[in-house]
Amino acid sequence: MKKDIHPDYHMIKVVMTDGTTFETRSTYGEAGASLNLDIDPTSHPAWTGGPTRLTDKGMVSKFNQKFGAFGLKK
């Protein structure tokens, strides 16, 4: 293995969106740095089971109305 090619692995503090913190090892920043999260499991609907939005609702029908049978020969 080559020497001096790997980043420094050190302890950092992670700050969640609700203000709670924990320490973990990472290559982020310098030793003792703080990583402030914008999205985390306590606030994101993917983890909390919050309301979901169907972004493709009606997209197929809209496509069919716009393009119809474009390119289909009968």
C-alpha positions as CSV (number, residue, x, y, z in Angstrom):
1,M,0.0,0.0,0.0
2,K,1.3,3.5,-0.9
3,K,2.1,5.7,2.1
4,D,0.6,9.2,2.7
5,I,-2.2,8.9,0.1
6,H,-5.1,8.4,2.5
7,P,-6.9,11.4,4.1
8,D,-6.7,12.0,7.8
9,Y,-9.4,10.1,9.8
10,H,-10.3,12.0,12.9
11,M,-13.2,12.9,15.3
12,I,-15.8,15.5,14.4
13,K,-19.0,16.8,15.9
14,V,-22.2,16.3,13.9
15,V,-25.0,18.8,14.7
16,M,-28.5,17.6,13.8
17,T,-31.3,20.0,12.7
18,D,-32.9,19.8,16.2
19,G,-29.7,20.9,17.9
20,T,-28.6,17.5,19.2
21,T,-25.0,16.5,18.6
22,F,-22.9,13.4,18.5
23,E,-19.3,12.7,17.7
24,T,-18.1,10.4,15.0
25,R,-14.9,9.7,13.0
26,S,-14.7,11.2,9.6
27,T,-12.4,12.6,6.9
28,Y,-14.5,15.9,6.9
29,G,-12.6,19.1,7.8
30,E,-10.1,19.2,10.6
31,A,-10.1,17.4,13.9
32,G,-12.8,18.9,16.1
33,A,-14.7,20.5,13.2
34,S,-18.6,20.7,13.3
35,L,-20.8,19.4,10.5
36,N,-24.2,21.1,10.6
37,L,-26.9,19.0,8.8
38,D,-29.7,20.7,6.8
39,I,-31.6,17.4,6.5
40,D,-31.5,14.5,8.9
41,P,-33.5,11.4,9.9
42,T,-35.4,13.4,12.5
43,S,-36.8,16.0,10.1
44,H,-37.0,14.4,6.6
45,P,-40.3,12.8,5.6
46,A,-38.5,9.8,4.0
47,W,-37.6,8.7,7.6
48,T,-40.4,10.2,9.6
49,G,-43.3,8.8,7.6
50,G,-44.5,12.3,6.9
51,P,-46.8,13.3,4.0
52,T,-45.6,12.1,0.6
53,R,-46.2,13.9,-2.7
54,L,-46.7,12.0,-5.9
55,T,-44.7,14.1,-8.4
56,D,-45.7,12.0,-11.4
57,K,-49.5,12.2,-10.7
58,G,-51.2,12.8,-14.1
59,M,-47.9,12.9,-16.0
60,V,-48.7,9.9,-18.2
61,S,-52.1,11.3,-19.1
62,K,-50.6,14.7,-19.8
63,F,-48.0,13.1,-22.0
64,N,-50.7,11.1,-23.9
65,Q,-52.8,14.2,-24.4
66,K,-49.8,16.2,-25.7
67,F,-48.3,13.5,-28.0
68,G,-51.2,11.1,-28.4
69,A,-50.4,8.4,-30.9
70,F,-47.4,10.2,-32.3
71,G,-45.4,7.8,-34.5
72,L,-47.9,4.9,-34.2
73,K,-49.2,3.5,-37.5
74,K,-52.4,1.6,-37.6
